[in-house]
């Protein structure tokens, strides 16, 4: 656990810049969703009290660091290995519709609630895996600043109630197709040898970790579902 002690407004922080006490790490997926993490680290007393840092720096006291890494924040390589090991299968949108209509599969839409209300597959259940940042602790303020630095003024955070909400709606034997906007993929390609992480694949990983046995993944995501003209509902 460390504290964020100073930010130099005259420096130009870049991604993974190790010389600044505030490091912005940006991870994006095909949903165009940015997972921005503010990382702080220990600095020696000498470096923190250097004359240049004091004369040019803007001091921020007692900003708490992030808690331990959650399963959703695990490296994609590890997530992908488990998903493949557990034989989580990817299905295209037309097969997903057939499975929903003929085999009692449930589409679990993990997009933000506002996106779900605009349009979603009929009968889909919405449990957002990421939500807008709600709290105003020192850590949350620092995260908001990190998002704002990259021009994102509606920063998101992992939904701490995700599994509780899922378990209240779906039992462990439920047949689930997890869906987000663009879906990501576990399939390797020349440019993406380990596929591409997405919100739905992160959610599938969390579900498998929590004992769900029949988890499928919507390849192409709901963007393709709507593009193909498949049935869609909207909520008030």
N, C-alpha and C positions, 0 to 999 in steps of 0.2 A: 504494500500500500504506500503510495507516494502522494505528494501534494503538488499542484500546479502553482508555481511560484512567480513566474514572470513571462511576459510576452513582449517581444521587441517589435513595435509597430514599423520600424524602419527596415526590418528584414523582409524577405519575400519567401514565406514558407511554401514548400512544395511537398508533394506526396512523399511520405516516408523520409522526410528530412530529419536526420538524426541530430543535428546541431541545435535545434530549437526545443525548448521545454514543452512546446505544444506541437504534436505530430498529428497530421490529418491522414487517415488511411481510408481510401475509398475503394469499395468493392461493388461492382455493378453486375447485374445479370440481364437476361433478355427482357425482363419486365421493365427495363429502364428504371429499376428501383435501386437507389443508392443506399448501401449499408455503410454509414460513416461512423467511424470509431475514433474517439479522441483518446490518445494514449499519453500518459505522463510517465516520467521516469525519474530516478534519483539523479541528482547532480551534486557535485561536491560543493561544500560551503565556499571554497575559494572561487569557483566559477560563477556561483550565484551572486557573489558580492563583488565581482569585478567592476572596475570603475566604468567601463563602457556599458555594461548591462544596466548599471544603476543610473547612469546619466541619460541613456537613450530608452530604457525599457519602461513598459507599463506594468506595474505590479498588480497581481491578483492573488489574494491570500486565501488559503484554505479551500481550494477546490478539490473535492474528493475524487478519487479515481474510481474506475469501473469495478464492479464485482467480478467474481470468477466467471470464466467462460461457460456459457450455456450450451446444451447440445446443438441448438440451431446455429451456433457460431463455430462449430467444429469445421475443420478443413474440408473442402468439397471432396478431395480425394478419399478421405475416410468415409464421408457420407455415401459416396458413390459405391465404394467397396461393399458396404453393408447392404445397400439397396440391391445390388447385384447378387449378393450372397443370399438374401431373403427372397430373391426372385420376384422383386417388384416389377411388374410388367407395364410397359408403356403401350397405350392404345390410341388410335387416331380418333377424330371427333365422331365419325360415323359409327365406328364400332362402339364407342362410349355411349352414343344414343341408343344403339341396339341393346347393349347390356343393361342400360337403365330401364328400357321399356320391357324387355323380355326376361331379364334375370335378376330383377330387384336390386340392381346396383344403385348406390347413392352417390351423386356428384357432390363432393365437398369443395365448395368455392372458398379459397383462402384469401381472396382479394380484400381490400378495404371495404367496409360496409357501403360507402358511398358509390363505389364502382358496382357492387352487387345490386344495389337498388336501381341503378340505371338500366341494367340488362343482365339476365342470367338464365341458364337452362331451366325449364320448368321443373319444379320439385327439388331443385338444388338447395343445399344447406350452406349457409354462410357462417364461417368462423374465421375471422381475419387472423393471420399469423403475425402480421405487423400492424401497428396502430400509430396514430399521431402521438408524439411525446406529450405526456400529460403532466408530469410533476415539474417542480421548479427548484429542485435541489441544486447545489453547486455543480454536480456532475451533469444534470440535465441542461442547465444553462450552458455549460461548456459544449455539450453535444449540439444544442441549437446553434451556437456560434459556428461550430464546424460545418453544419449543413449550410448555414448562411454564407460561409466563406465560398462554397461551391455554387451559390445561387439557388439553393433549395431552402425555401422558407417554411415548408411544411414537413419538418423532420419526422422520421418514424423510428419506432423502437419495437423490439420484440414484444408481442402480446403475452404478458405473464399468465393470463387466464386461458390460453389457447387449449391446453389439454383438458382442463376442467370443463370448458364449454363443449369440447368434442365428446367427452365421456358422458355428459348430460344428455347428449342427443343420439349417440351411436355406441352400441356395445362392441366388445372386442371381436365378435364374429361377423360384424357387418361387412358387406362387400362395398368397398369405397373406391371411387375414382377421384383423385385429388386434382384440382384444377386451379390455375391462376391465369394471368393475362396471356403470356406467350409460351409458357410451359417448360422451356429449357429442354435438355435432352441428356440421356446417359450414353448415347451413341457416340463413339469416337469419330473424329474427322481429321483431315490434314491440319486444319487451323485450330481445332479444339480436340486434342488427343484424349482428353478425359471428359468430353461432352461439355455441357454448360449448365451451371447451377441456376435454379429458379426458386421462386417462393413455393411452388407446388412440390418440387423435389425436396426442399427443406422440410416442408410439412410432412411429406411421406416418410422421411427419415425419422422425424420425431414420433410419428404414429407407430412405426415399426419398433422403435426403442421402447415404446410404452405398451407393447404386447398386441397390437392390431395385426391380424393374420392375413387379411384379404385386401391388400392395398395395391391399387393400380394408379397409374399416372397418365394425365391427359397430354399426349404429345401434340405440339402445335398450340396448345392452350386455347383459351376462350376467344382469343382474337380470330383463330381459324374457325372456331365453332360459328361465330357470327358471320364471318366472311363466306362460309359455305351455305349460309341461309338456313341453318338449323333452328328449331323452335327456340323462342326466347320470351321471357316474361320480364316485367318491370314492377318495382315496388313503389308504393307511395312514400 
